[in-house]
C-alpha cells in the first residue's frame, strides 16, 4: 500500500508518530496548486493524509485518482474535500480529533504582540537600536469578537483575564448566549466595529462570511483599532485592508490566515513599510500548529489507517 503525507512543511509526521507496518510512505513538504501536476503526483497512492485545507481535494481531482481508497484529514471537518465525489468514487474519508485551545491562545498572542509592539521593537534591538515607539495595554480596551462559538468563548475568557471589556456579534448570536459568557451583545456588526479597540474574527468561512470585513466595514473601525484574523483569509477583503492600513484609517492588523497559502511572494500583504512599522503583523497560519496538536493529528491518522485496513470503525467527519 502506498501512502502520501501531504504538506508536511516542518517534516514532522515521521517524528511525531510511528508509521511502521502501514506500507510505503512518501512525504511531501511543498504545496502544489496546479491540478495537473497534483494529479500526476498523487495518481499512484492508495491513501492520502492531508493537513487541514492546505491541499484542497475537489471532485475534478479525485476523479483523476483511480487508485485512491482512503483520505485521512487532520481535524474532524475539512470543507476542501469533495465528500460527494469521494463517496461516488468509493473513497473512504475520515479524520482525527482536534485540540481546542490553540487558536484562542494564538489570538491573545497576536493581540499582545501587535499592541505592545513586541516584534517590531525586538527587530529594532536586533538592528542595534533601542525603543522606537509606545505600545498600549490590553487592560481597559474593548474587544469585539465576531462569532462567539467555542474559539470565541475561549478568547473572551482570556481577554477578560487581561482586564478587557468584551462584546460580541454574529448573525445568529443571541443575547442569552452573551449573558451566559458575560459578554455585551452588539446589536449589529456596525455597532461592534464602532465600539471596539480590537476586533477578532472567529466565524467559519461560508457564503455569508466571505468578504464580511470589506472596505465599508473597515471604514467603521476606529483609526486606532486593530483587526485580528485567525479564522479564514477570505473573510477579510485583503486589498481593502491594505488600503486602510496605508491610509491610516485603521491602526493595525494581525493576520494569520490568507486567501492563498502559502502566502505568495507578491501578495499585497507583504508590504514592508507596514510590517516594519509594526502596523501589520503576519504569521504563517499558526492558529492550530503546535507540537501537541500535530502529535495528536499524526498518531490518530496512523490509528485510522490501521482501523481501515482491519475493517474496524474509523473516525467520521462532522
C-alpha positions in Angstrom: 0.0 0.0 0.0 1.3 3.4 -0.9 0.6 6.3 1.4 1.2 10.0 0.7 1.5 12.5 3.6 0.9 16.0 2.1 2.0 19.4 3.1 4.3 18.3 6.0 6.0 21.7 6.0 8.2 21.0 9.0 8.8 17.3 8.3 7.0 16.4 11.5 4.9 13.4 10.5 7.6 10.7 10.9 8.9 12.3 14.1 5.6 12.5 15.9 4.0 9.1 15.1 5.0 5.5 14.3 4.1 4.8 10.7 5.8 1.4 10.5 3.9 -1.5 9.1 1.4 0.5 7.2 3.1 0.4 3.8 5.3 2.6 1.6 5.3 6.2 3.0 6.1 9.3 0.9 6.3 12.8 2.5 5.7 16.0 0.6 6.7 19.3 2.1 5.6 21.6 -0.7 2.0 22.5 -1.7 1.1 22.1 -5.4 -1.7 24.3 -6.7 -1.6 23.1 -10.4 -4.2 20.4 -10.7 -2.4 18.5 -13.5 0.8 18.4 -11.5 -1.1 17.4 -8.4 -3.0 14.6 -10.2 0.3 13.3 -11.6 1.9 13.3 -8.2 -0.9 11.6 -6.4 -2.1 9.1 -9.0 -0.1 6.1 -7.6 -1.4 6.4 -4.0 -3.9 4.3 -2.1 -4.1 6.6 0.9 -3.7 10.4 1.3 -3.0 12.0 4.6 -3.9 15.7 4.4 -3.3 18.6 6.8 -6.5 20.6 7.1 -7.1 22.6 3.9 -3.5 23.0 2.8 -4.2 21.0 -0.3 -7.8 21.0 -1.4 -9.2 17.8 -2.9 -12.0 18.9 -5.3 -14.1 16.4 -7.2 -12.3 17.0 -10.5 -9.1 16.0 -8.9 -10.5 12.9 -7.0 -11.9 11.6 -10.3 -8.3 11.5 -11.7 -7.0 9.3 -8.8 -8.3 5.8 -9.6 -6.2 4.0 -7.0 -7.2 6.2 -4.1 -9.1 4.3 -1.5 -8.7 6.4 1.7 -8.3 10.0 2.7 -7.4 10.9 6.3 -7.6 14.5 7.2 -6.4 16.2 10.4 -9.4 17.5 12.4 -13.0 16.4 12.3 -14.0 18.7 9.4 -12.4 19.6 6.0 -14.6 21.6 3.7 -11.9 21.5 1.0 -12.6 17.8 0.3 -15.5 17.0 -2.1 -17.2 14.3 0.0 -19.9 13.6 -2.5 -17.4 12.8 -5.3 -15.3 10.8 -2.8 -18.4 8.7 -2.0 -19.2 8.1 -5.7 -15.6 7.1 -6.3 -15.7 4.6 -3.3 -13.1 6.6 -1.4 -13.4 6.5 2.4 -12.9 9.8 4.2 -12.1 10.1 7.9 -10.5 12.5 10.4 -8.9 13.0 13.7 -9.7 14.8 16.9 -8.7 18.5 17.3 -7.2 20.2 20.3 -9.5 23.1 21.3 -7.2 25.8 22.8 -4.5 26.5 20.2 -6.3 29.2 18.1 -7.5 31.1 21.1 -4.0 31.2 22.6 -2.5 32.5 19.3 -5.2 35.2 19.1 -4.2 36.5 22.5 -0.5 36.2 21.5 -1.2 38.3 18.4 -3.1 40.9 20.5 -0.1 41.3 22.8 2.5 41.2 20.0 0.7 43.8 18.0 -0.4 46.2 20.7 2.8 46.0 22.7 4.9 46.2 19.5 6.8 43.1 20.6 8.0 42.0 17.2 8.9 45.4 15.7 10.8 46.5 18.9 12.6 43.2 19.0 13.7 43.8 15.4 14.9 47.3 16.4 17.0 45.9 19.2 18.5 43.3 16.8 19.4 46.1 14.4 21.3 48.0 17.1 18.5 50.4 18.1 16.5 50.8 21.3 12.9 51.6 21.9 11.3 53.4 18.9 7.7 53.7 19.9 5.0 53.1 22.6 2.5 50.2 22.7 -0.7 50.1 24.6 -2.0 47.8 27.4 -4.8 45.4 26.8 -6.4 46.2 30.1 -9.3 48.7 29.7 -9.6 48.2 25.9 -12.8 46.9 24.3 -12.5 43.6 22.4 -15.1 42.9 19.7 -15.5 39.3 18.9 -17.1 38.3 15.6 -18.5 34.8 16.4 -19.0 33.6 20.0 -18.6 29.8 19.3 -16.0 27.6 21.1 -13.0 29.6 20.0 -14.7 33.0 20.5 -15.7 31.9 24.0 -12.2 30.9 24.9 -10.8 34.2 23.5 -13.4 36.1 25.6 -12.3 34.3 28.8 -8.6 35.0 28.1 -9.3 38.7 27.2 -11.2 39.3 30.4 -8.3 37.9 32.4 -6.3 40.7 30.9 -8.9 43.3 32.1 -10.6 43.8 28.7 -14.2 44.7 28.1 -15.7 42.2 25.7 -18.6 42.5 23.2 -19.7 40.0 20.5 -21.7 39.8 17.4 -22.6 37.3 14.7 -25.7 36.7 12.5 -27.2 34.1 14.9 -25.8 35.3 18.2 -28.4 35.7 20.9 -28.4 38.0 24.0 -28.9 34.9 26.1 -25.6 33.3 25.0 -23.8 36.6 25.6 -25.2 36.8 29.1 -24.1 33.2 29.7 -20.5 34.2 29.0 -20.5 37.7 30.5 -20.2 39.4 27.1 -22.0 42.5 25.8 -24.3 41.7 22.9 -23.7 44.0 20.0 -26.9 44.5 18.0 -25.1 44.7 14.6 -21.7 44.3 13.0 -21.7 48.1 12.5 -22.2 48.6 16.3 -19.4 46.1 17.2 -16.9 47.7 14.8 -17.6 51.2 16.1 -17.3 50.3 19.8 -14.2 48.1 19.6 -10.5 48.9 20.1 -9.6 45.4 18.8 -11.8 43.2 16.6 -11.1 39.5 16.3 -12.8 37.1 13.8 -14.0 33.6 14.9 -16.6 32.6 12.4 -16.3 29.8 9.8 -15.9 30.7 6.2 -19.2 30.5 4.4 -21.1 32.4 1.7 -22.4 34.7 4.5 -19.0 35.4 6.0 -16.9 35.6 2.8 -15.9 39.3 2.4 -17.7 40.2 5.6 -14.9 42.7 6.6 -14.9 44.8 3.4 -14.0 48.4 2.7 -17.2 49.7 4.2 -16.8 47.6 7.4 -13.1 48.7 7.8 -14.2 52.4 7.5 -16.4 51.9 10.6 -13.5 50.9 12.8 -11.6 53.4 14.9 -8.4 54.8 13.4 -6.5 53.4 16.4 -8.2 50.0 16.2 -6.6 46.6 15.4 -8.1 43.8 13.3 -7.1 40.2 14.1 -7.9 37.3 11.8 -7.1 33.8 12.8 -10.2 32.2 11.2 -10.0 32.2 7.3 -8.4 34.6 4.9 -11.3 35.3 2.6 -13.5 36.7 5.4 -11.4 39.9 5.0 -11.0 41.9 1.8 -7.2 41.9 1.5 -6.9 44.9 -0.8 -9.3 46.9 1.3 -7.3 46.0 4.5 -4.0 47.1 2.9 -5.5 50.4 1.8 -7.0 51.1 5.2 -3.6 50.5 6.9 -1.7 52.5 4.3 -4.1 55.5 4.7 -4.1 55.1 8.5 -7.8 54.9 8.7 -7.1 51.6 10.5 -4.5 51.5 13.2 -3.1 48.0 12.9 -3.8 44.4 11.9 -2.5 40.9 12.8 -3.2 38.3 10.2 -2.6 34.5 10.5 -4.7 33.3 7.6 -4.7 34.2 3.9 -6.6 33.9 0.6 -3.9 31.7 -0.7 -1.5 29.6 1.4 1.5 29.6 1.5 1.3 33.3 1.0 2.7 34.3 -2.5 5.8 36.4 -2.6 3.9 39.2 -4.5 0.8 39.3 -2.2 -0.2 42.9 -1.3 0.0 41.9 2.4 3.8 41.6 2.1 4.0 45.4 2.5 7.4 46.0 4.1 6.6 49.5 5.2 3.5 48.3 7.1 5.4 45.4 8.6 8.5 47.3 9.5 6.4 50.0 11.2 4.6 47.4 13.4 1.2 48.3 11.9 0.9 44.9 10.2 1.9 41.6 11.8 1.8 38.4 9.7 2.1 34.8 10.9 2.1 31.7 8.7 -1.2 30.1 9.8 0.0 29.2 13.3 -3.5 29.0 14.8 -3.7 25.2 15.0 0.0 24.3 14.6 1.6 23.2 17.9 3.6 20.2 18.9 0.8 18.7 20.9 -1.8 19.2 18.2 0.4 17.7 15.4 1.3 14.7 17.6 -2.5 14.1 18.1 -3.1 14.5 14.3 -0.4 12.2 13.1 -0.9 9.5 15.7 -4.6 9.4 15.1 -4.0 9.3 11.3 -2.0 6.1 11.9 -4.7 4.7 14.1 -7.3 5.5 11.4 -5.3 3.7 8.7 -4.8 0.7 10.9 -8.5 0.6 11.7 -9.4 0.9 8.0 -7.1 -1.9 7.0 -8.7 -4.2 9.6 -12.2 -3.2 8.6 -12.8 -1.6 12.0 -14.8 1.6 12.7 -13.0 4.8 11.9 -13.4 8.4 13.0 -16.2 10.0 10.9 -16.1 13.7 9.9 -18.6 16.1 11.4 
